[in-house]
Amino acid sequence: MKRLTGQVHAKTTIMYEYPQSDGEPYYSIPAPDHAALYKEYEALADKETNVKFLGRLGTYRYYNMDQIVAQASAIFDQWVK
């Protein structure tokens, strides 16, 4: 992750992802009922302060990891300012 973000640190975290076809799905499935459910959650979150949905599960969309890191960094920068 540190190479995606430009961090300088003496240590490195390595992450592995093992997709599988059985069990509980961890990626959003594009379907009208899922999009409607997301809109309901989004409307509730908009009423709160300091609540933001991001990432694959938070936005009901598929993203590559570089997109997720960029999204998280952008939201963090917004909150810090």
C-alpha positions as CSV (number, residue, x, y, z in Angstrom):
1,M,0.0,0.0,0.0
2,K,2.8,2.4,0.7
3,R,3.8,2.5,-3.0
4,L,0.2,3.4,-3.9
5,T,0.2,6.3,-1.5
6,G,3.8,7.5,-1.7
7,Q,4.4,6.8,2.0
8,V,8.0,6.4,3.2
9,H,8.3,3.8,6.0
10,A,10.9,1.3,7.1
11,K,8.3,-1.6,7.0
12,T,5.8,-2.9,4.5
13,T,2.4,-4.5,4.8
14,I,1.6,-7.2,2.3
15,M,-2.0,-8.0,1.5
16,Y,-3.4,-10.9,-0.3
17,E,-6.9,-11.4,-1.7
18,Y,-8.3,-14.8,-2.4
19,P,-11.5,-14.6,-4.5
20,Q,-13.7,-17.6,-4.5
21,S,-17.0,-18.6,-6.0
22,D,-18.6,-20.2,-3.0
23,G,-19.6,-18.7,0.3
24,E,-20.6,-15.1,0.9
25,P,-19.9,-12.7,-1.9
26,Y,-17.6,-9.8,-0.9
27,Y,-18.1,-7.8,-4.1
28,S,-21.1,-5.9,-5.0
29,I,-23.4,-7.5,-7.5
30,P,-24.9,-5.0,-10.0
31,A,-28.6,-5.3,-9.6
32,P,-31.5,-2.8,-9.4
33,D,-32.5,-3.9,-5.9
34,H,-28.9,-3.4,-4.6
35,A,-28.7,0.1,-6.2
36,A,-32.0,1.0,-4.5
37,L,-30.7,-0.3,-1.2
38,Y,-27.5,1.8,-1.6
39,K,-29.6,4.9,-2.3
40,E,-31.5,4.4,1.0
41,Y,-28.2,4.0,2.9
42,E,-26.7,7.0,1.1
43,A,-29.8,9.2,2.1
44,L,-29.4,8.1,5.7
45,A,-25.6,8.9,5.7
46,D,-26.2,12.3,4.1
47,K,-28.2,13.2,7.2
48,E,-25.3,12.5,9.5
49,T,-22.0,14.4,10.0
50,N,-18.7,12.7,9.5
51,V,-20.2,9.6,7.8
52,K,-18.9,8.6,4.4
53,F,-19.3,5.3,2.5
54,L,-16.3,4.3,0.4
55,G,-14.7,1.3,-1.2
56,R,-16.3,-1.7,-2.8
57,L,-18.7,-2.6,-0.1
58,G,-19.4,1.0,1.0
59,T,-20.5,2.1,-2.5
60,Y,-21.9,-1.1,-4.0
61,R,-19.4,-0.9,-6.9
62,Y,-16.4,-2.8,-8.0
63,Y,-13.1,-0.9,-7.9
64,N,-9.4,-1.8,-8.4
65,M,-7.3,-1.3,-5.3
66,D,-5.5,1.7,-6.7
67,Q,-9.0,3.3,-7.1
68,I,-9.9,2.5,-3.6
69,V,-6.7,4.0,-2.2
70,A,-7.2,7.1,-4.2
71,Q,-10.8,7.4,-3.1
72,A,-9.8,7.0,0.6
73,S,-7.0,9.5,0.3
74,A,-9.3,12.1,-1.4
75,I,-11.9,11.7,1.3
76,F,-9.3,12.0,4.0
77,D,-7.9,15.2,2.5
78,Q,-11.4,16.7,2.3
79,W,-12.0,15.9,6.0
80,V,-8.6,17.3,7.1
81,K,-9.3,20.6,5.3
